[in-house]
Amino acid sequence: MGMLPFVIAGLSALAVILIAVGIAMSGGSGAVASRLERYASAGGGETTADGERESMVTAGITRVIERQDLATRMAVDLARADLKMKPAEFITLWMASPFVFLAVGFLASFVFTGFRNPIALALVFAIGAFAPRFFLKYRQARRLRQFGQQL
């Protein structure tokens, strides 16, 4: 159990680094005034084309992935899987998933002693990192199978 605090500290540091990189990338080349205006607005988020409000995190991720043309590819993948999510929402879920899996694994370590091993927690973290993408591919395959059966 001596390595567990170091593993948790390392994963926490990685999370902070990922958040810092995300914030740095979402800043873009916009003027300081426009960024300050975004924080001064009453809603705290941006309005989408549908008229819905987005959170600050989702709005930042949307700006980053639109610049890299990732939004188009992700939107196609989500449509193929018949998931009613925006690309930024899926990527946010994807980034949070490993930490949720890690928290569940840590809580499971109180019941199952096998999860007390730092290697097991690292494995749970890795599974959490790949789980959303596997789920997306599973939903795409299932929808394609259903489509084939209807024909």
Secondary structure, 3 states (H helix, E strand, C coil): CCCHHHHHHHHHHHHHHHHHHHHHHHHCCCCHHHHHHHHHCCCCCEECCCCCEECHHHHHHHHHHHHCCHHHHHHHHHHHCCCCCCHHHHHHHHHHHHHHHHHHHHHHCCCCHHHHCHHHHHHHHHHHHHHHHHHHHHHHHHHHHHHHHHC
